[in-house]
Amino acid sequence: MITEPDFWETRYQNQTTRWDIGQPAPAFVQFLQEQQEKLPRGKVAVLGCGRGYDALPFAQMGFDVTGFDFAPSAIAAATQIAQTHQIPVNFEQADIFQLPATHSNQFDYILEHTCFCAIPPEKRAEYVQVAHSLLKPQGHFLGIFFTHSRPGGPPFGATPDEIQNHFQPQFAVQSLQPVTHSVASRQGEEHFGWFVAQ
């Protein structure tokens, strides 16, 4: 089942990780370039971090980053990649739906990329609650969402309206716009959301 670690661990071991683009998402890189002078440095959580590529540019910019994933091979690879590049990132093998209470209200930012689309749609409300519980008041949720219309999944798509409906009222929607600089295989299928915890 896709809610079990073994489902994803098998894919890492078999190298069937089509969601892994092997680099930080271009949308996050551009966001940092545009906002780096305005964003206060703070603690960042990356949910379903995989091999940890999205964590790297934030850590390089001085953020205190922790990546969570429940696949052991993902965490091992993420740790190795960060060490190879000598970038300080914390990685924890954990189910994001069962994180210890010590993480509650500890983060200033959450990064989302290919986690929301990987969980069953019926768990999305719970996912939003988890994200809200991890953030400090007025914390920022930065998400890259699949907005394709193909049936089934993962990756499970969602419309922009569906995404907003899931995150409101726990979050105020600062922006939710199409991504114009996705990797080639995802052109026209992604939206970037910037939400603020209420």
N, C-alpha and C positions, 0 to 999 in steps of 0.2 A: 504494500500500500504506500501511496505517496506521502502519507503522514508518518511513516516509519523510517528511522535512520538507514536501515538496510537497503531500502529502495534506492536511496541516493548514493550510499557507499558503494553499491555494486556498480553504479554508473561511473563513479570516479575510478574504481579499480579496472573497469573495462574500457576506460577512455571514451565513454559515450556521453560527453558533457557538451552537447551542442550549444547550451546557453552560455558557455564560457568563451568570451571573445579574446581572452589572452592579454588584456590590457584594461586600464581604467576606462570606464564609459566616457566617450567624448563629451557628453552633456555635463558630467561632473567636472571634467577638466575645464571646460569653457566657463561653467558657473564659478569655479574658483578664480579663474583669470579675471572675471568681471567683478567679483565680489570680495576679493582677498583683502582689499584695504578697508572694507566696511564690516566684515564679519569678525566679531570678537572671538578670540581663540577659546576653546573649551573642550569638553569631553564629547566624543562621537561614538555612537554605537552603529555597527553595520550588521543588519539582520540578514541571516542566511548568506554569509559573506563569501562562501565558496573558497576559491584560491586567494581571495583577499586583494585583488587588484584595485578595487575602488577605495580601499583603505589607504593605499600608498600616497596618493597626492595630498590627501588631507593631513596625513602624518608629516609629510615633507614641509607642509605649510605651518607646522607648529601645533596642530591639534593633537589631543590625547585620544588615540583611537583604539577601540576594542571591537574585534570582529567575532560574531557568534555563528557557529554552524554545528549541526549535529552529526555530520559525516566525518569520521576520524581522518580519512585520507584528504579531505578538503582542508582541515586544520593543519595537518602535517605539511601539505604543500604550501599553504599560506605562510606558515611560519618560516619555511625554507626560503621562499621567495623574498620575504621581508628581510631576512638575515643576509641573503645574498646581496641585496641592494643596500644593506646597512641602514634600513629605515625602521625606527622603533614603533612597533605595533603590537598590541596585546591580542592574542587569539584564544578563545575559549570554546571547547567542544561542549555544546549545550543545545537543548531543544528550546527555541525561543518562547514556546508556550509554557515552559516550566522553569523559567529563570528564577533564581533565588530572590527573596524580597530585598536583599542587600543592594540590588541593582535599581530598585524603585527610586524615581525622581533624582537619578544620578547623572543624567546626560543632558547636554545642551543641544545636541543634534542627533538625528537618526538618518542614516542613509539606507535607502531601499532601491534594490535593483535585482530583479529576477527572483525575489522571495514571494512577494504578493501574488505573482502570476503562477507560482509553483504549488501553492497550497490550495486545497479544495475551496471553491467559491463560498461554500457554506461556513467556512472558518474565517472569512474576511472580517466580520464584525469583531471576532475575538482578537484577530491580528491588530486591528486598530486600537483595541483596548490595551493590548500589550504595549504597543508603541507609546500610547498616551501615558501609561503607568511608568515607563522608563524615563520619560522626559521631565525636566524641571518645568515649572510654570513658564509659559512663553517660550518654551523650547521649540526648535525648528525641525520639521520633518521634510527631508529632501528626497523625493522619489522619482524614479524613472519607471513608468508603467507601460505595459503592453496594451495597446488599444486596437489590436487587430480584431476582426470579426469572424475568424475561423471558429468552427465548433470544437468543443472538447479541449483537452489539454492534459498535462501541462505542455506549454504555457497557456494558462487560461486568460483570455482577453477580458477587457472591460471597457465600457464607454466612458468618456469624461464625466458624464452625468452620474453614472454609477459610482465612479471613484469619489466624486464630491459627496454623494449621498452617504457613502460609507464613512467618510472622515468627519463630516459635520454631524452634530455640533461640537464634538470634542476638540475639533481643530477649526481654525479660521483659514480659509483658502486665500493665500496671498497671491498665488498665480497657479495656473494649470494650462500649459500651452504645448502645442505640438513640438517635438524635437526636430530640428532642421539639420542636424549634423550627426545622425546616427551612423553606426557602421552600415556597410552596404546592404547586408542581409536584413536589416531592420528599418530601412528607410520608409517613412510614412506610417510606421506602426508603433511609435512611442510618443508619450506625453511626459513632460517634466512638471512635477508638482512641488510647490513650496507651501507648506502648511505650518501654522503656528498653534501650539497647544494652548487651549483655553482653560 
